Amino acid sequence: MADQPTAVQVLDLGDLTVLGVVGDLDHDAADRVDLETQKALARDASIIVLDCSLLRSLGLEEAAVLSSVNDRVRGCDRRFVLRQPSARTCRLLARSGAHDLEVEPD
């Protein structure tokens, strides 16, 4: 079975933007998450959710991009929320310097 390309899906609901990552978060997909986050901030979204439920894996460099996204969103007094991150994803984000990560309750 061939590897499926990573998809970043965007659901714009006004004040809420959901970014869903399907597959492995590679460098290009991490950059797409960053770009879509910038667009959501420009639309005045107050909550940006990163849906990790279909995220298979990510590396430390990609985690650093997400850490930067978290810092940027929080710096604009908005919320960046992780939905269903794995324990490994949370550990990598912490290692990359992410602070005060908000995880959506189950």
C-alpha positions as CSV (number, residue, x, y, z in Angstrom):
1,M,0.0,0.0,0.0
2,A,1.4,3.4,-1.0
3,D,1.8,6.1,1.5
4,Q,-1.1,8.6,1.3
5,P,-0.1,12.3,1.1
6,T,-0.8,14.3,4.2
7,A,-3.9,16.4,4.0
8,V,-4.6,19.6,6.0
9,Q,-8.4,20.2,6.0
10,V,-9.8,23.6,7.0
11,L,-13.3,24.2,8.4
12,D,-14.0,27.9,8.8
13,L,-16.9,28.5,11.2
14,G,-16.5,32.2,11.8
15,D,-15.1,32.6,15.3
16,L,-13.9,29.0,15.2
17,T,-11.5,27.5,12.7
18,V,-10.7,23.8,12.7
19,L,-7.5,22.5,11.1
20,G,-7.5,18.8,10.6
21,V,-4.3,16.9,9.8
22,V,-4.8,13.5,8.1
23,G,-1.6,11.4,8.0
24,D,2.0,12.2,8.9
25,L,2.7,15.9,9.6
26,D,5.7,16.6,7.3
27,H,7.4,19.9,6.8
28,D,5.1,21.0,4.0
29,A,1.9,20.1,6.0
30,A,3.3,22.0,9.0
31,D,3.9,25.0,6.8
32,R,0.3,24.7,5.6
33,V,-1.0,24.6,9.2
34,D,1.0,27.8,9.8
35,L,-0.4,29.5,6.7
36,E,-4.0,28.5,7.5
37,T,-3.5,29.7,11.1
38,Q,-2.4,33.1,9.8
39,K,-5.5,33.2,7.5
40,A,-7.7,32.3,10.5
41,L,-6.1,35.1,12.6
42,A,-6.7,37.5,9.7
43,R,-10.4,36.5,9.7
44,D,-10.6,37.3,13.5
45,A,-11.1,33.7,14.5
46,S,-11.0,33.6,18.3
47,I,-10.4,29.9,18.6
48,I,-8.3,27.7,16.3
49,V,-8.5,24.0,16.9
50,L,-5.9,21.6,15.6
51,D,-7.6,18.3,15.2
52,C,-5.0,15.6,15.8
53,S,-7.4,12.6,15.8
54,L,-6.1,11.4,12.4
55,L,-2.5,12.6,12.8
56,R,-0.2,9.5,12.5
57,S,3.1,11.1,13.4
58,L,5.2,14.3,13.4
59,G,8.9,15.1,14.0
60,L,10.6,17.5,16.3
61,E,11.0,20.1,13.5
62,E,7.2,20.0,12.7
63,A,6.4,20.2,16.4
64,A,8.5,23.4,16.6
65,V,6.4,24.9,13.8
66,L,3.2,24.0,15.9
67,S,4.8,25.4,19.0
68,S,5.4,28.7,17.1
69,V,1.8,28.6,15.9
70,N,0.6,28.2,19.5
71,D,2.7,31.1,20.6
72,R,1.5,33.4,17.8
73,V,-2.2,32.6,18.4
74,R,-1.8,33.1,22.2
75,G,0.1,36.3,21.5
76,C,-3.0,37.6,19.8
77,D,-5.1,36.8,22.9
78,R,-6.8,34.0,21.1
79,R,-7.0,30.3,21.8
80,F,-5.1,27.5,20.1
81,V,-6.6,24.1,21.1
82,L,-5.4,20.6,20.4
83,R,-8.1,18.0,19.8
84,Q,-7.3,14.4,20.6
85,P,-3.5,14.6,20.5
86,S,-1.6,11.5,21.3
87,A,0.7,11.4,24.3
88,R,3.7,11.3,21.9
89,T,2.5,14.4,20.1
90,C,2.1,16.3,23.5
91,R,5.7,15.2,24.5
92,L,7.2,16.4,21.2
93,L,5.4,19.7,21.5
94,A,6.7,20.1,25.0
95,R,10.2,19.2,23.9
96,S,10.0,21.8,21.1
97,G,9.3,24.5,23.6
98,A,5.5,24.7,23.5
99,H,4.1,26.3,26.6
100,D,0.6,26.4,28.1
101,L,-0.8,24.0,25.5
102,E,-4.6,23.8,25.7
103,V,-6.0,20.3,25.1
104,E,-9.7,19.9,24.4
105,P,-11.3,17.8,27.1
106,D,-12.7,14.4,26.1
